[in-house]
């Protein structure tokens, strides 16, 4: 493939924004993307709309242009500058990077022809998904090479900058480089399948199939047949032989969601397959082999599922070679604006709506909500807001939530303190087998005070005592 050029025009005297942006873009540069940069000094601005900028764009032929400028300069030069940058319609998309302070200022640039608008602080998750989307649009279906796709596609949908989430994202390339089984746990809607797909895309199996199977959606009597296939006459209705999912995904990755819904007999056969890479079709005596990586997931507490007999202990140990626990959205609320902006861009493009941001009240509403449905619920809410929004900026009244939260600082603090107290007390009761005296000593609290705290939290200490 012919190398693709990305042009960075830096009009910012401090060079702080341009330097940060260059560092982020250079992290993607390889044989398929070349970064071309021009720093435009103060005494150069008179030539912005003249031959100089026109010749530069004609020579570089960029697929995307990043324009870095202070807002006071940009608002004077924008009209003539955009006209020069778009040498031949429709021209390369221009992404403005500036210190605009209000949505109206950003919207002015969109109306003049900017494809996107980015304000500080600049982050890889704020820049790279935008670049990927614009490159795909500009190249109009031209296939990007695998190395570039690997760089972007693997983790581009894992959006977030909270420490707990970034810790997981950093491990994904290492996990992908091995063939070890992975067990992903987390509440419904936290992105377990997205995580599994990221592992697959960064692995050596990326050119092969990725198949996601919801174990809870398959009738119990057909689970083994679906996974391993069956021979003709194996059971009533089996009029022909049929290959199973494991056979069809040969060389690729099989993602088993809701693992706890898998019948115990099927779990036994799955365990054998994981150990030996061998299986038999239902009704067959012939042993077959298959090279498939298995990634499993559940929204249940893993240890409890094992204790309750929903997941076989030996299967748990085999799958749990690499455990990943995805945090719920309420525990990484700083990622809500990033995720919301990503979904907004997707739905605005899909529904052909000129919507580019959120009001401060709308963001406040989103950040205060508990999100029991996690990222999936946030995606649904943003999609609905984009559908019905009548303005270019999403307002708080556009956001429809079941029980919108309007909590004061004091109330939020109280809830967080109570959540900490509950977790801390329960962990002590578990550690000391429900013995309140020993738990109080470990907490360095008076036994009476500790007992009052247990009663206030509504915790039944008896539940933590091991039955003998």
KOLLUMSE-746460 format. One line per 3 residues: number of its first residue (from 1); their letters; for each residue x, y, z of C-alpha. Coordinates in pm, whole numbers. Example, Ala and Ser with C-alpha at 12.3 -4.5 7.8 and 13.67 -1.06 7.14 Angstrom:
<vovos>
1> AS> 1230:-450:780  1367:-106:714 $
</vovos>
This chain:
<vovos>
1> XXX> 0:0:0  122:354:-79  222:540:242 $
4> XXX> -42:776:383  59:1129:486  -75:1314:789 $
7> XXX> 4:1686:799  52:1877:1126  33:2257:1089 $
10> XXX> 140:2425:1413  55:2796:1453  85:2793:1833 $
13> XXX> 383:3008:1951  432:2810:2273  467:2480:2077 $
16> XXX> 321:2306:2383  6:2176:2209  188:2094:1887 $
19> XXX> 462:1906:2070  210:1700:2266  11:1622:1951 $
22> XXX> 326:1531:1758  426:1286:2033  86:1115:2017 $
25> XXX> 85:1098:1637  443:972:1621  338:674:1830 $
28> XXX> 143:556:1523  400:636:1257  537:342:1059 $
31> XXX> 597:252:698  230:313:618  174:649:789 $
34> XXX> 414:938:753  384:1248:971  468:1574:796 $
37> XXX> 500:1882:1019  528:2252:951  567:2514:1222 $
40> XXX> 417:2847:1116  572:3141:1304  402:3472:1383 $
43> XXX> 563:3654:1090  449:3373:860  75:3414:916 $
46> XXX> 26:3660:628  116:3383:384  -127:3129:533 $
49> XXX> -391:3185:268  -136:3233:-13  85:3016:-231 $
52> XXX> 285:2876:60  8:2677:224  -144:2578:-110 $
55> XXX> 188:2445:-238  248:2258:87  -86:2077:73 $
58> XXX> -44:1997:-297  303:1858:-236  225:1652:77 $
61> XXX> -121:1533:-35  -227:1456:324  -512:1221:407 $
64> XXX> -578:1421:726  -465:1766:843  -424:1863:1210 $
67> XXX> -431:2241:1256  -294:2363:1591  -362:2728:1672 $
70> XXX> -445:2965:1960  -810:3062:1943  -739:3437:1904 $
73> XXX> -533:3366:1591  -763:3101:1452  -1082:3308:1462 $
76> XXX> -914:3575:1247  -754:3341:994  -997:3047:982 $
79> XXX> -1205:3147:679  -919:3203:435  -713:2923:589 $
82> XXX> -980:2654:540  -1029:2775:184  -658:2726:115 $
85> XXX> -639:2387:284  -920:2245:71  -735:2277:-258 $
88> XXX> -969:2050:-452  -1313:1959:-312  -1385:1777:-95 $
91> XXX> -1022:1809:21  -860:1637:320  -1048:1655:652 $
94> XXX> -913:1921:888  -902:1859:1262  -869:2182:1461 $
97> XXX> -672:2167:1786  -722:2484:1988  -798:2632:2329 $
100> XXX> -1156:2737:2254  -1360:2765:2572  -1722:2738:2463 $
103> XXX> -1922:2499:2243  -2026:2794:2025  -1662:2869:1942 $
106> XXX> -1604:2507:1842  -1924:2507:1637  -1800:2811:1444 $
109> XXX> -1509:2601:1316  -1737:2310:1227  -1955:2548:1024 $
112> XXX> -1647:2676:840  -1559:2321:738  -1354:2158:1016 $
115> XXX> -1412:1783:1036  -1351:1775:1411  -1245:1996:1701 $
118> XXX> -1015:1895:1989  -937:2095:2303  -667:2033:2567 $
121> XXX> -572:1820:2746  -460:1604:2453  -462:1229:2511 $
124> XXX> -406:923:2288  -764:804:2346  -891:1147:2239 $
127> XXX> -674:1166:1926  -611:821:1780  -973:700:1739 $
130> XXX> -1047:1025:1552  -746:976:1324  -844:614:1255 $
133> XXX> -1203:712:1167  -1095:995:935  -834:778:761 $
136> XXX> -1095:510:693  -1332:772:548  -1062:942:340 $
139> XXX> -924:621:193  -1282:519:98  -1250:149:160 $
142> XXX> -884:113:63  -745:-161:285  -505:-47:556 $
145> XXX> -216:-284:614  -226:-532:900  53:-361:1100 $
148> XXX> -143:-37:1106  -470:-210:1188  -293:-393:1469 $
151> XXX> -174:-63:1610  -519:92:1610  -788:-175:1606 $
154> XXX> -661:-384:1894  -742:-143:2172  -920:146:1999 $
157> XXX> -1256:52:2153  -1108:16:2501  -1171:378:2590 $
160> XXX> -1077:518:2928  -801:682:3129  -883:582:3485 $
163> XXX> -585:408:3651  -771:79:3707  -883:62:3345 $
166> XXX> -547:165:3199  -382:-109:3403  -596:-362:3213 $
169> XXX> -544:-200:2872  -164:-208:2915  -177:-584:2969 $
172> XXX> -384:-660:2657  -89:-675:2409  101:-910:2644 $
175> XXX> -204:-1131:2691  -258:-1135:2313  99:-1245:2247 $
178> XXX> 42:-1572:2432  -209:-1849:2365  -315:-1887:2728 $
181> XXX> -682:-1919:2817  -841:-1605:2961  -1130:-1564:3204 $
184> XXX> -1294:-1219:3197  -1530:-1124:3477  -1732:-810:3533 $
187> XXX> -2086:-683:3557  -2318:-689:3257  -2230:-417:3010 $
190> XXX> -1870:-357:3124  -1727:-456:2785  -1619:-817:2825 $
193> XXX> -1670:-901:2457  -1493:-581:2348  -1198:-686:2566 $
196> XXX> -1199:-1037:2414  -1209:-896:2061  -915:-668:2141 $
199> XXX> -710:-967:2256  -798:-1150:1934  -714:-855:1707 $
202> XXX> -370:-814:1861  -293:-1187:1852  -138:-1405:1581 $
205> XXX> -490:-1539:1521  -622:-1200:1407  -657:-1312:1043 $
208> XXX> -876:-1605:1152  -1232:-1611:1289  -1348:-1463:1618 $
211> XXX> -1676:-1625:1725  -1876:-1510:2028  -2118:-1760:2184 $
214> XXX> -2366:-1671:2458  -2392:-1996:2652  -2721:-1888:2809 $
217> XXX> -2893:-1848:2472  -2843:-2209:2357  -3101:-2470:2468 $
220> XXX> -2938:-2702:2724  -2999:-3014:2516  -2822:-2859:2214 $
223> XXX> -2516:-2705:2380  -2282:-2999:2313  -2402:-3027:1954 $
226> XXX> -2351:-2655:1893  -1999:-2659:2035  -1868:-2995:1917 $
229> XXX> -2103:-3092:1633  -2297:-3419:1591  -2327:-3720:1365 $
232> XXX> -2636:-3820:1175  -2883:-4003:1401  -2708:-3893:1721 $
235> XXX> -3043:-3771:1855  -3398:-3712:1736  -3387:-3453:1461 $
238> XXX> -3022:-3510:1367  -3098:-3605:1007  -2752:-3501:885 $
241> XXX> -2406:-3469:1031  -2310:-3120:1143  -1981:-2958:1237 $
244> XXX> -1965:-2761:1562  -1843:-2412:1641  -1504:-2537:1758 $
247> XXX> -1446:-2703:1420  -1559:-2394:1230  -1342:-2151:1424 $
250> XXX> -1024:-2354:1359  -716:-2136:1411  -918:-1851:1558 $
253> XXX> -1063:-1744:1892  -1379:-1873:2063  -1540:-1638:2315 $
256> XXX> -1777:-1812:2558  -1993:-1556:2737  -2209:-1640:3042 $
259> XXX> -1992:-1943:3112  -2197:-2019:3426  -2491:-2111:3198 $
262> XXX> -2295:-2396:3038  -2431:-2736:3154  -2191:-2936:3373 $
265> XXX> -2158:-3221:3121  -2061:-2973:2850  -1813:-2820:3097 $
268> XXX> -1647:-3163:3131  -1606:-3190:2752  -1483:-2832:2730 $
271> XXX> -1222:-2906:2997  -1099:-3207:2797  -1074:-2993:2486 $
274> XXX> -874:-2725:2672  -636:-2987:2810  -589:-3206:2503 $
277> XXX> -713:-2988:2215  -928:-3290:2127  -1304:-3349:2115 $
280> XXX> -1571:-3580:1976  -1887:-3495:1793  -2207:-3605:1968 $
283> XXX> -2275:-3965:1861  -1923:-4025:1729  -1634:-4239:1854 $
286> XXX> -1382:-4055:1638  -1150:-3814:1819  -1084:-3487:1639 $
289> XXX> -833:-3216:1712  -863:-2841:1673  -640:-2539:1737 $
292> XXX> -867:-2279:1898  -797:-2022:2169  -1074:-2001:2427 $
295> XXX> -1165:-1682:2613  -1450:-1718:2863  -1651:-1460:3055 $
298> XXX> -1911:-1437:3328  -2093:-1156:3507  -2110:-1361:3827 $
301> XXX> -1865:-1360:4115  -1632:-1637:3997  -1548:-1786:4336 $
304> XXX> -1915:-1787:4436  -2013:-1954:4108  -1759:-2228:4180 $
307> XXX> -1882:-2269:4538  -2244:-2286:4416  -2155:-2556:4163 $
310> XXX> -2237:-2345:3857  -1879:-2367:3730  -1666:-2678:3779 $
313> XXX> -1361:-2609:3992  -1121:-2786:3755  -1258:-2590:3459 $
316> XXX> -1223:-2268:3658  -856:-2338:3727  -794:-2420:3362 $
319> XXX> -967:-2105:3232  -836:-1875:3502  -479:-1892:3375 $
322> XXX> -510:-1521:3295  -791:-1348:3491  -925:-1006:3391 $
325> XXX> -1168:-817:3613  -1337:-527:3434  -1443:-248:3674 $
328> XXX> -1802:-119:3661  -1852:226:3513  -1944:377:3851 $
331> XXX> -1590:296:3969  -1430:483:3678  -1661:781:3646 $
334> XXX> -1376:995:3509  -1407:790:3188  -1774:882:3134 $
337> XXX> -1700:1203:2933  -1456:1013:2706  -1697:729:2644 $
340> XXX> -1989:967:2593  -1790:1169:2337  -1699:851:2149 $
343> XXX> -2061:732:2134  -2175:1081:2036  -1938:1083:1736 $
346> XXX> -2057:738:1628  -2430:813:1650  -2400:1163:1501 $
349> XXX> -2235:1011:1195  -2476:717:1181  -2789:933:1210 $
352> XXX> -2648:1224:1002  -2691:1472:1287  -2474:1783:1330 $
355> XXX> -2409:1736:1701  -2062:1784:1841  -2068:1803:2221 $
358> XXX> -2238:1817:2561  -2334:2110:2779  -2179:2122:3126 $
361> XXX> -2518:2036:3281  -2550:1732:3055  -2205:1605:3151 $
364> XXX> -2287:1665:3517  -2603:1457:3480  -2412:1173:3312 $
367> XXX> -2136:1170:3574  -2374:1161:3871  -2573:860:3748 $
370> XXX> -2478:515:3886  -2498:331:3550  -2620:-13:3662 $
373> XXX> -2604:-121:3297  -2249:15:3268  -2098:111:2930 $
376> XXX> -2376:-62:2735  -2638:151:2912  -2436:468:2849 $
379> XXX> -2419:384:2478  -2796:339:2466  -2861:667:2649 $
382> XXX> -2629:864:2418  -2787:707:2110  -3131:812:2232 $
385> XXX> -3008:1164:2314  -2857:1210:1967  -3181:1089:1807 $
388> XXX> -3399:1347:1982  -3158:1639:2030  -3266:1954:1848 $
391> XXX> -2946:2153:1907  -2580:2097:1811  -2495:2052:2179 $
394> XXX> -2662:1782:2392  -2848:1942:2685  -2938:1778:3016 $
397> XXX> -3306:1758:2915  -3203:1546:2612  -3069:1277:2845 $
400> XXX> -3334:1029:2954  -3240:827:3264  -3461:599:3481 $
403> XXX> -3364:775:3806  -3147:1075:3727  -2926:1167:4020 $
406> XXX> -2916:1519:4158  -2689:1462:4456  -2501:1717:4660 $
409> XXX> -2133:1680:4742  -2220:1587:5098  -2462:1312:4990 $
412> XXX> -2216:1167:4740  -1943:1170:5006  -2173:994:5251 $
415> XXX> -2254:721:4999  -1886:666:4920  -1798:645:5289 $
418> XXX> -2077:394:5349  -1961:185:5053  -1607:180:5194 $
421> XXX> -1730:90:5544  -1942:-195:5412  -1659:-341:5202 $
424> XXX> -1408:-305:5486  -1632:-460:5753  -1736:-750:5531 $
427> XXX> -1374:-828:5440  -1285:-846:5812  -1582:-1070:5891 $
430> XXX> -1481:-1302:5607  -1119:-1308:5730  -1218:-1388:6091 $
433> XXX> -1503:-1630:6016  -1772:-1392:6143  -1598:-1339:6481 $
436> XXX> -1689:-981:6576  -1435:-955:6859  -1139:-1052:6640 $
439> XXX> -1263:-835:6353  -1292:-535:6590  -938:-594:6717 $
442> XXX> -804:-605:6359  -986:-279:6284  -845:-129:6605 $
445> XXX> -1195:-36:6718  -1386:-92:7039  -1600:-409:7008 $
448> XXX> -1919:-218:7098  -1846:54:6841  -1766:-210:6578 $
451> XXX> -2091:-394:6656  -2287:-67:6622  -2124:-11:6282 $
454> XXX> -2229:-361:6171  -2585:-292:6285  -2593:48:6113 $
457> XXX> -2483:-112:5787  -2741:-392:5820  -2477:-667:5799 $
460> XXX> -2558:-1012:5940  -2233:-1145:6092  -2382:-1496:6112 $
463> XXX> -2368:-1525:5733  -1990:-1509:5746  -1945:-1800:5985 $
466> XXX> -1837:-2127:5826  -2085:-2403:5884  -1922:-2717:6028 $
</vovos>
